[in-house]
Amino acid sequence: MAEYQIQTRCVQAGYTPKNGEPRVLPISQSTTYQYDSSAHLADLFDLKVPGDMYTRISNPTTNAVEAKIASLEGGVGALCTASGQSAIMIALLNIAKQGDNFVSVSTIYGGTINLFAVTLARYGIEVRFVEPGASAGEIEAQIDERTRAIYGETIANPALTVLDFDKFAGVAKKHGIPFIVDNTFATPIFCRPFEHGADIVIHSTSKYMDGHATVLGGVIVDSGKFRWDNGKFPELTQPDESYHGVVYTRDFGDAAYITKARVQLMRDIGATPSPMSSFLLNMNLETLHLRMPRHAENALKVAQFLAGCDQISWVNYPKLPSSPDYALAERYLPDGACGVVSYGIKGGREAAMRFMDALKLARIVVHVADARTSVLHPASTTHRQLTDQQLVEAGITPDLIRMSVGIEHVDDIIADIQQALQAL
Ligand SMILES: *Cc1c(COP(=O)(O)O)cnc(C)c1O
């Protein structure tokens, strides 16, 4: 499938039926699989032969979606998870243990900040935040011999800062640590982080990949390019006693990281998507290449409209020339960014809430990145657990409204904003 365009791969990659088999990816609603011999099952348990053992670890429907997403991102393999949060947790636990640390860009999703700063910290894995605009030297100052990764979001939710790939990838490479990128908002339609030096990509597939606000999910994609044998990642290069001495780099080559994430961490943690969820995700991915350009086009028009409104104090959208990250967006997101626009209303927090209540087409929801236009006030909702200092670091002001522009007709979306501003 690699020779086909990304649009074709959205539709067809991951599942190629044989003669007489269902044309559409079937839902393998089975936790279990049957074998002709005990010896075969024993070999499966020893990871000597590939195949499904138990749906906690793999399932044919989920395998197909994983192959599709790996193809879209240009990776060697992928692991679907029950949510974006579990993808991020497994991506890090796969290479970091108690006493280790990692560097993260500070403008990231609020749930990820809590996972890093509170939960992982409790297990002795320390996060060291750096600002997206930090210099290479400032990033390096946070790195020591126990640093195991650098983490950032292609387009930050909700700050909308654009990741400076060359800078972070350069530092990661110099220090022999993987660069992990959350590509949720851009999707592989607009950015393929592996082309810009990322080693591991994660997504909350609950957002644009599903795109209809129907299934929660996450995915980890392995570029297969990172060399783990530099002494920092013994869990990948030394025998795993829980599999009779399997050595992931020796036995699985380029797919060492993603294989370990599946057979060790997914086995033990069990944050597995259901086959039904994988079926829905696969179906919705078929139209990702149609939906993303419409989201991006509508969002740019909404951003341009807002920029001309007296009642709006500021607008942030990476593809607006006034955006501080416009140059980065032009470089890494040449064809479009995402559907999310953030802006502030004159009158601050209180006016923001009244404006949102007056919207009719756009509804107040926690979610972003689906077909329907929606709004959220992060400071009082998704990011309310953050301290004022963390809010500033995450790029969120009290008046910030996050609008997830859908794929309706843009004139209707703009008319809705207009009538809500008039009602103020
Ligand atoms: C929503 C989101 C997550 C968390 O994903 P869930 O599927 O909600 O667990 C992680 N990263 C980003 C950028 C997100 O927008």
The ligand as a MOL file (V3000), in Angstrom:
LIG
                    3D

  0  0  0     0  0            999 V3000
M  V30 BEGIN CTAB
M  V30 COUNTS 15 15 0 0 0
M  V30 BEGIN ATOM
M  V30 1 C -7.8180 14.4900 23.8260 0
M  V30 2 C -6.3530 14.4930 23.7460 0
M  V30 3 C -5.5930 13.5390 24.4310 0
M  V30 4 C -6.2340 12.4970 25.3190 0
M  V30 5 O -6.9260 11.5810 24.5540 0
M  V30 6 P -8.2170 10.7610 25.0810 0
M  V30 7 O -8.5740 9.9460 23.8880 0
M  V30 8 O -9.2440 11.7500 25.4800 0
M  V30 9 O -7.7570 9.9260 26.2310 0
M  V30 10 C -4.2220 13.5780 24.2750 0
M  V30 11 N -3.6300 14.5020 23.5000 0
M  V30 12 C -4.3220 15.4400 22.8310 0
M  V30 13 C -3.6170 16.4410 21.9940 0
M  V30 14 C -5.7010 15.4620 22.9340 0
M  V30 15 O -6.3980 16.4180 22.2740 0
M  V30 END ATOM
M  V30 BEGIN BOND
M  V30 1 1 1 2
M  V30 2 1 2 3
M  V30 3 2 2 14
M  V30 4 1 3 4
M  V30 5 2 3 10
M  V30 6 1 4 5
M  V30 7 1 5 6
M  V30 8 2 6 7
M  V30 9 1 6 8
M  V30 10 1 6 9
M  V30 11 1 10 11
M  V30 12 2 11 12
M  V30 13 1 12 13
M  V30 14 1 12 14
M  V30 15 1 14 15
M  V30 END BOND
M  V30 END CTAB
M  END
